[in-house]
Amino acid sequence: MATKNQNLARTQEQKKQSEKSGSLSRSFSMLSIRAVENEERTVELSFSSEEAYERWWGVEILDHSESSVDLNRLNEIGCMLFNHNRDYVIGKIVNAWVLDGRCMAKVRFDEDDAADVIYKKVQNGTLKGVSTGYRVATWETVPANKKSQDGRFTGPCDIAKKWFPFEISIVSIPADATVGVGRSYDNEDEAGISLDYFIRQIQINKNKFKEDNLK
């Protein structure tokens, strides 16, 4: 029994590390969005924050200090997508910056018909979700009831200390902030939710069922 539990723990840790080293995304409600005066089809919005985010493997926090988040790639070649679909580009990122613990961006919607549909839905409030795709280069793992190295966060949590966003998406159904889903863009279904996510959840439920029956 001990060996099985050890193997399960090892497998889960391997999955966790694999996910943490891949492409991730997380969604937010568009709490901050406004049209830019005298700039047609252009809005400013917030697309990430330091809000604690519950993933299947634990709590994730994106550090937004100046030395942690790298916006160079986003500012140089980043684009705006719809629902993380790389074939559905709806606009360009004019500029991105960090302000008061949030990543902000000025974005301009394209003028083609497909982009115009999304732009009008954002304008009238039908679409209210924004998400970002990003990668993390360095993590800080904080044990339960311990403080992070800078003293700002309390564990248990994993803090992204060096990370960079590479795209911003307008999304139709934002992820619940209490149910974070880590996604790899190489294996998503048409709804935009990773098949791997459902496989992991089924396995977690099976493991829990076995543990309950052994009690």
Contacts in CASP RR format, 6 or more apart in sequence:
PFRMAT RR
TARGET T0000
AUTHOR 0000-0000-0000
METHOD contacts of the structure
MODEL  1
MATKNQNLARTQEQKKQSEKSGSLSRSFSMLSIRAVENEERTVELSFSSE
EAYERWWGVEILDHSESSVDLNRLNEIGCMLFNHNRDYVIGKIVNAWVLD
GRCMAKVRFDEDDAADVIYKKVQNGTLKGVSTGYRVATWETVPANKKSQD
GRFTGPCDIAKKWFPFEISIVSIPADATVGVGRSYDNEDEAGISLDYFIR
QIQINKNKFKEDNLK
1 214 0 8 1.000
8 207 0 8 1.000
12 57 0 8 1.000
15 57 0 8 1.000
15 200 0 8 1.000
16 57 0 8 1.000
19 55 0 8 1.000
19 57 0 8 1.000
19 182 0 8 1.000
19 184 0 8 1.000
20 57 0 8 1.000
20 136 0 8 1.000
20 139 0 8 1.000
20 158 0 8 1.000
21 136 0 8 1.000
22 135 0 8 1.000
22 136 0 8 1.000
22 184 0 8 1.000
23 133 0 8 1.000
23 134 0 8 1.000
23 135 0 8 1.000
23 183 0 8 1.000
23 184 0 8 1.000
23 185 0 8 1.000
24 133 0 8 1.000
24 134 0 8 1.000
24 135 0 8 1.000
24 136 0 8 1.000
24 182 0 8 1.000
24 183 0 8 1.000
25 84 0 8 1.000
25 131 0 8 1.000
25 132 0 8 1.000
25 133 0 8 1.000
25 134 0 8 1.000
25 169 0 8 1.000
25 182 0 8 1.000
25 183 0 8 1.000
26 48 0 8 1.000
26 53 0 8 1.000
26 60 0 8 1.000
26 62 0 8 1.000
26 131 0 8 1.000
26 132 0 8 1.000
26 133 0 8 1.000
26 175 0 8 1.000
26 180 0 8 1.000
26 182 0 8 1.000
27 129 0 8 1.000
27 130 0 8 1.000
27 131 0 8 1.000
27 171 0 8 1.000
27 174 0 8 1.000
27 175 0 8 1.000
28 46 0 8 1.000
28 47 0 8 1.000
28 48 0 8 1.000
28 49 0 8 1.000
28 51 0 8 1.000
28 129 0 8 1.000
28 130 0 8 1.000
28 131 0 8 1.000
28 174 0 8 1.000
28 177 0 8 1.000
29 128 0 8 1.000
29 129 0 8 1.000
29 130 0 8 1.000
29 174 0 8 1.000
30 45 0 8 1.000
30 46 0 8 1.000
30 122 0 8 1.000
30 128 0 8 1.000
30 129 0 8 1.000
30 130 0 8 1.000
31 46 0 8 1.000
32 44 0 8 1.000
32 45 0 8 1.000
32 46 0 8 1.000
32 102 0 8 1.000
32 104 0 8 1.000
33 43 0 8 1.000
33 44 0 8 1.000
33 45 0 8 1.000
33 46 0 8 1.000
33 122 0 8 1.000
33 130 0 8 1.000
34 43 0 8 1.000
34 44 0 8 1.000
34 45 0 8 1.000
35 42 0 8 1.000
35 43 0 8 1.000
36 42 0 8 1.000
36 43 0 8 1.000
36 44 0 8 1.000
36 106 0 8 1.000
39 108 0 8 1.000
41 108 0 8 1.000
41 109 0 8 1.000
41 111 0 8 1.000
41 119 0 8 1.000
42 94 0 8 1.000
42 106 0 8 1.000
42 107 0 8 1.000
42 108 0 8 1.000
42 109 0 8 1.000
43 106 0 8 1.000
43 107 0 8 1.000
43 109 0 8 1.000
43 122 0 8 1.000
44 104 0 8 1.000
44 105 0 8 1.000
44 106 0 8 1.000
44 107 0 8 1.000
45 104 0 8 1.000
45 105 0 8 1.000
45 107 0 8 1.000
45 130 0 8 1.000
45 168 0 8 1.000
46 102 0 8 1.000
46 103 0 8 1.000
46 104 0 8 1.000
46 105 0 8 1.000
46 130 0 8 1.000
47 103 0 8 1.000
47 104 0 8 1.000
47 105 0 8 1.000
47 130 0 8 1.000
47 131 0 8 1.000
47 132 0 8 1.000
47 165 0 8 1.000
47 168 0 8 1.000
48 62 0 8 1.000
48 64 0 8 1.000
48 102 0 8 1.000
48 103 0 8 1.000
48 132 0 8 1.000
48 134 0 8 1.000
48 165 0 8 1.000
49 62 0 8 1.000
49 64 0 8 1.000
49 101 0 8 1.000
49 102 0 8 1.000
49 103 0 8 1.000
50 61 0 8 1.000
50 62 0 8 1.000
50 63 0 8 1.000
50 64 0 8 1.000
50 101 0 8 1.000
50 102 0 8 1.000
51 61 0 8 1.000
51 177 0 8 1.000
52 59 0 8 1.000
52 60 0 8 1.000
52 61 0 8 1.000
52 157 0 8 1.000
53 59 0 8 1.000
53 60 0 8 1.000
53 61 0 8 1.000
53 62 0 8 1.000
53 177 0 8 1.000
53 180 0 8 1.000
54 60 0 8 1.000
54 177 0 8 1.000
54 178 0 8 1.000
54 179 0 8 1.000
54 180 0 8 1.000
55 180 0 8 1.000
55 181 0 8 1.000
55 182 0 8 1.000
56 180 0 8 1.000
56 181 0 8 1.000
56 182 0 8 1.000
56 197 0 8 1.000
56 200 0 8 1.000
56 201 0 8 1.000
56 204 0 8 1.000
58 156 0 8 1.000
58 157 0 8 1.000
58 158 0 8 1.000
59 155 0 8 1.000
59 156 0 8 1.000
59 157 0 8 1.000
59 158 0 8 1.000
60 157 0 8 1.000
60 158 0 8 1.000
60 159 0 8 1.000
60 160 0 8 1.000
60 180 0 8 1.000
61 153 0 8 1.000
61 157 0 8 1.000
61 158 0 8 1.000
61 159 0 8 1.000
61 160 0 8 1.000
62 68 0 8 1.000
62 69 0 8 1.000
62 134 0 8 1.000
62 159 0 8 1.000
62 160 0 8 1.000
62 163 0 8 1.000
63 69 0 8 1.000
63 159 0 8 1.000
63 160 0 8 1.000
63 161 0 8 1.000
63 163 0 8 1.000
64 98 0 8 1.000
64 101 0 8 1.000
64 102 0 8 1.000
64 103 0 8 1.000
65 150 0 8 1.000
66 98 0 8 1.000
68 160 0 8 1.000
68 161 0 8 1.000
68 162 0 8 1.000
68 163 0 8 1.000
69 98 0 8 1.000
69 103 0 8 1.000
69 163 0 8 1.000
69 164 0 8 1.000
69 165 0 8 1.000
70 162 0 8 1.000
70 163 0 8 1.000
70 164 0 8 1.000
71 96 0 8 1.000
71 97 0 8 1.000
71 98 0 8 1.000
71 103 0 8 1.000
71 164 0 8 1.000
71 165 0 8 1.000
72 164 0 8 1.000
73 164 0 8 1.000
73 165 0 8 1.000
73 166 0 8 1.000
74 93 0 8 1.000
74 96 0 8 1.000
74 105 0 8 1.000
74 164 0 8 1.000
74 165 0 8 1.000
74 166 0 8 1.000
74 167 0 8 1.000
74 168 0 8 1.000
75 93 0 8 1.000
75 95 0 8 1.000
75 96 0 8 1.000
78 92 0 8 1.000
78 93 0 8 1.000
78 166 0 8 1.000
78 167 0 8 1.000
78 168 0 8 1.000
79 89 0 8 1.000
79 91 0 8 1.000
79 92 0 8 1.000
79 93 0 8 1.000
79 167 0 8 1.000
80 89 0 8 1.000
80 90 0 8 1.000
80 91 0 8 1.000
80 92 0 8 1.000
80 93 0 8 1.000
80 107 0 8 1.000
80 109 0 8 1.000
80 167 0 8 1.000
80 168 0 8 1.000
80 169 0 8 1.000
80 170 0 8 1.000
81 88 0 8 1.000
81 89 0 8 1.000
81 90 0 8 1.000
81 167 0 8 1.000
81 168 0 8 1.000
81 169 0 8 1.000
81 170 0 8 1.000
82 88 0 8 1.000
82 90 0 8 1.000
82 118 0 8 1.000
82 169 0 8 1.000
82 170 0 8 1.000
82 171 0 8 1.000
83 169 0 8 1.000
83 170 0 8 1.000
83 171 0 8 1.000
83 172 0 8 1.000
83 192 0 8 1.000
84 131 0 8 1.000
84 133 0 8 1.000
84 167 0 8 1.000
84 169 0 8 1.000
84 171 0 8 1.000
84 183 0 8 1.000
84 185 0 8 1.000
84 188 0 8 1.000
84 192 0 8 1.000
86 185 0 8 1.000
88 114 0 8 1.000
89 110 0 8 1.000
89 115 0 8 1.000
90 109 0 8 1.000
90 110 0 8 1.000
90 114 0 8 1.000
90 115 0 8 1.000
90 118 0 8 1.000
90 119 0 8 1.000
90 170 0 8 1.000
91 107 0 8 1.000
91 108 0 8 1.000
91 109 0 8 1.000
91 110 0 8 1.000
91 115 0 8 1.000
92 107 0 8 1.000
92 108 0 8 1.000
92 110 0 8 1.000
93 105 0 8 1.000
93 106 0 8 1.000
93 107 0 8 1.000
93 168 0 8 1.000
94 105 0 8 1.000
94 106 0 8 1.000
94 107 0 8 1.000
94 108 0 8 1.000
95 105 0 8 1.000
95 106 0 8 1.000
96 103 0 8 1.000
96 104 0 8 1.000
96 105 0 8 1.000
96 106 0 8 1.000
96 165 0 8 1.000
97 103 0 8 1.000
97 104 0 8 1.000
97 105 0 8 1.000
98 104 0 8 1.000
103 132 0 8 1.000
103 165 0 8 1.000
105 168 0 8 1.000
107 168 0 8 1.000
109 115 0 8 1.000
109 116 0 8 1.000
109 118 0 8 1.000
109 119 0 8 1.000
109 122 0 8 1.000
110 116 0 8 1.000
118 127 0 8 1.000
118 170 0 8 1.000
121 127 0 8 1.000
122 170 0 8 1.000
127 170 0 8 1.000
127 171 0 8 1.000
127 172 0 8 1.000
128 174 0 8 1.000
129 170 0 8 1.000
129 171 0 8 1.000
129 172 0 8 1.000
129 174 0 8 1.000
130 168 0 8 1.000
130 169 0 8 1.000
130 170 0 8 1.000
130 171 0 8 1.000
130 174 0 8 1.000
131 168 0 8 1.000
131 169 0 8 1.000
131 171 0 8 1.000
131 174 0 8 1.000
131 175 0 8 1.000
132 165 0 8 1.000
132 167 0 8 1.000
132 168 0 8 1.000
132 169 0 8 1.000
133 165 0 8 1.000
133 166 0 8 1.000
133 167 0 8 1.000
133 168 0 8 1.000
133 169 0 8 1.000
134 160 0 8 1.000
134 163 0 8 1.000
134 164 0 8 1.000
134 165 0 8 1.000
134 166 0 8 1.000
135 163 0 8 1.000
135 164 0 8 1.000
135 166 0 8 1.000
136 160 0 8 1.000
136 162 0 8 1.000
136 163 0 8 1.000
137 162 0 8 1.000
137 163 0 8 1.000
137 164 0 8 1.000
138 160 0 8 1.000
138 161 0 8 1.000
138 162 0 8 1.000
138 163 0 8 1.000
139 158 0 8 1.000
139 159 0 8 1.000
139 160 0 8 1.000
139 161 0 8 1.000
140 148 0 8 1.000
140 149 0 8 1.000
140 158 0 8 1.000
140 159 0 8 1.000
140 161 0 8 1.000
141 157 0 8 1.000
141 158 0 8 1.000
141 159 0 8 1.000
142 148 0 8 1.000
142 153 0 8 1.000
142 154 0 8 1.000
142 155 0 8 1.000
142 156 0 8 1.000
142 157 0 8 1.000
142 158 0 8 1.000
142 159 0 8 1.000
143 155 0 8 1.000
143 156 0 8 1.000
144 155 0 8 1.000
144 156 0 8 1.000
145 154 0 8 1.000
145 155 0 8 1.000
146 154 0 8 1.000
146 155 0 8 1.000
147 153 0 8 1.000
147 154 0 8 1.000
147 155 0 8 1.000
148 154 0 8 1.000
148 155 0 8 1.000
148 157 0 8 1.000
148 159 0 8 1.000
153 159 0 8 1.000
175 181 0 8 1.000
181 193 0 8 1.000
181 194 0 8 1.000
181 197 0 8 1.000
182 194 0 8 1.000
182 197 0 8 1.000
183 192 0 8 1.000
183 193 0 8 1.000
183 194 0 8 1.000
183 196 0 8 1.000
183 197 0 8 1.000
184 194 0 8 1.000
184 196 0 8 1.000
187 194 0 8 1.000
187 195 0 8 1.000
187 196 0 8 1.000
188 194 0 8 1.000
188 195 0 8 1.000
189 195 0 8 1.000
END
